[in-house]
Amino acid sequence: LKNDWFPMMATNSIGAFAGYIYLSVFSYYSDPEKCRYDARKYALGVLFSEMMVAMALFMTTDQMSSDEQCDYLGMLATSILVMTFASPLIVIVQVCRTRNSSALSRPLSVLGFLCACAWTTYGKLIDDVYVWGPNG
């Protein structure tokens, strides 16, 4: 689809693996009565869904142009990224109610901000709205 796939593929593959480890540790140490779902199963379900959509896109390569494939894949990635960035907002309600920010991870918040800044800059440099749009 794009000639410069390596930076995005390498960093996002590592990020996806790290996220799965994070969810696995969370699931292992969480209280089963308080946790409504197994985060590892949820992550695998989301990954499976993403792979099915990506496979459907690539199986229709003869029916769609490369630009159309990039647009569909970009919309999928943007939707998932917006959900990822919105997920900590659930904790914000708890922080505002209790006036205690211990539920928020400061290193994760700072690194998420820096990562979004880096992807925004990269997206602007390669002039790709699906990279800089959801991060900016």
C-alpha positions in Angstrom: 0.0 0.0 0.0 2.7 2.5 1.0 6.4 2.3 0.4 7.3 3.6 3.8 5.5 0.9 5.8 8.4 -0.1 8.1 8.3 2.8 10.7 4.5 2.3 11.3 4.6 -1.5 11.1 7.6 -1.9 13.4 6.5 0.5 16.2 2.9 -0.6 16.1 3.8 -4.3 16.2 5.9 -3.7 19.3 3.1 -1.5 20.8 0.5 -4.2 20.2 2.7 -6.9 21.8 3.4 -4.6 24.8 -0.3 -3.8 25.1 -1.2 -7.5 25.1 1.4 -8.1 27.9 -0.1 -5.2 29.8 -3.6 -6.6 29.5 -2.3 -10.1 30.5 -0.7 -8.7 33.7 -3.8 -6.7 34.4 -6.0 -9.8 34.0 -3.8 -12.0 36.1 -3.6 -9.6 39.0 -7.2 -8.3 38.9 -9.9 -9.4 41.3 -12.3 -11.8 39.3 -15.3 -10.4 41.2 -14.5 -6.8 40.3 -13.4 -7.5 36.8 -16.3 -8.0 34.4 -14.2 -9.6 31.6 -10.9 -11.3 30.8 -8.9 -8.5 29.2 -6.8 -11.0 27.3 -9.8 -12.6 25.6 -11.1 -9.1 24.8 -7.7 -8.1 23.3 -7.6 -11.3 21.2 -11.2 -10.6 20.0 -10.3 -7.1 18.9 -7.1 -8.3 17.2 -9.1 -11.0 15.4 -11.7 -8.5 14.2 -9.0 -6.1 13.0 -7.3 -8.9 11.1 -10.6 -10.0 9.5 -11.2 -6.4 8.2 -7.6 -6.1 7.0 -7.8 -9.5 5.2 -11.1 -8.5 3.6 -9.4 -5.3 2.3 -6.4 -7.2 0.9 -8.6 -9.9 -0.6 -10.3 -7.2 -2.7 -7.1 -5.7 -4.1 -8.3 -6.3 -7.6 -11.5 -4.5 -7.0 -10.1 -1.4 -5.2 -7.3 0.9 -6.0 -4.4 1.3 -3.7 -5.7 4.7 -2.6 -9.1 3.2 -1.7 -7.4 0.5 0.3 -5.3 3.0 2.2 -8.4 5.1 2.9 -10.4 2.1 4.3 -7.5 0.9 6.4 -6.8 4.4 7.6 -10.4 4.8 8.7 -10.2 1.5 10.6 -6.9 2.5 12.3 -8.3 6.0 13.1 -11.4 4.5 14.7 -9.4 2.1 16.9 -7.0 4.9 17.9 -9.8 7.2 18.9 -11.2 4.5 21.1 -7.8 3.9 22.5 -7.3 7.5 23.4 -10.8 7.8 24.8 -10.6 4.7 27.1 -8.8 6.5 30.0 -11.7 8.9 30.1 -13.6 6.3 32.1 -11.1 6.8 34.9 -11.5 10.6 34.8 -15.0 10.3 36.3 -13.5 8.4 39.2 -10.7 10.9 39.6 -13.1 13.8 39.6 -15.5 12.1 42.1 -12.7 11.1 44.6 -10.4 14.0 43.8 -7.6 11.5 43.8 -5.5 10.9 40.7 -3.8 7.7 41.9 -6.0 5.7 39.4 -4.2 7.4 36.5 -0.8 6.2 35.4 1.5 9.2 35.1 4.2 7.5 33.0 1.6 6.0 30.7 -0.1 9.4 30.2 3.2 11.2 29.5 4.4 8.5 27.1 1.1 8.5 25.4 1.3 12.2 24.9 4.9 12.0 23.6 3.9 9.2 21.3 1.0 11.1 19.9 3.3 14.2 19.3 5.8 12.0 17.5 3.2 10.4 15.2 1.7 13.8 14.5 5.0 15.1 13.4 5.8 12.0 11.3 2.3 12.1 9.8 2.8 15.8 8.8 6.2 15.0 7.3 4.8 12.2 5.1 1.6 14.2 4.6 -0.7 11.4 5.6 -4.0 12.5 7.3 -4.5 9.0 8.7 -1.3 9.2 10.7 -1.4 12.8 11.9 -5.2 13.2 12.2 -6.0 11.0 15.1 -2.8 11.8 16.9 -3.0 15.5 16.6 
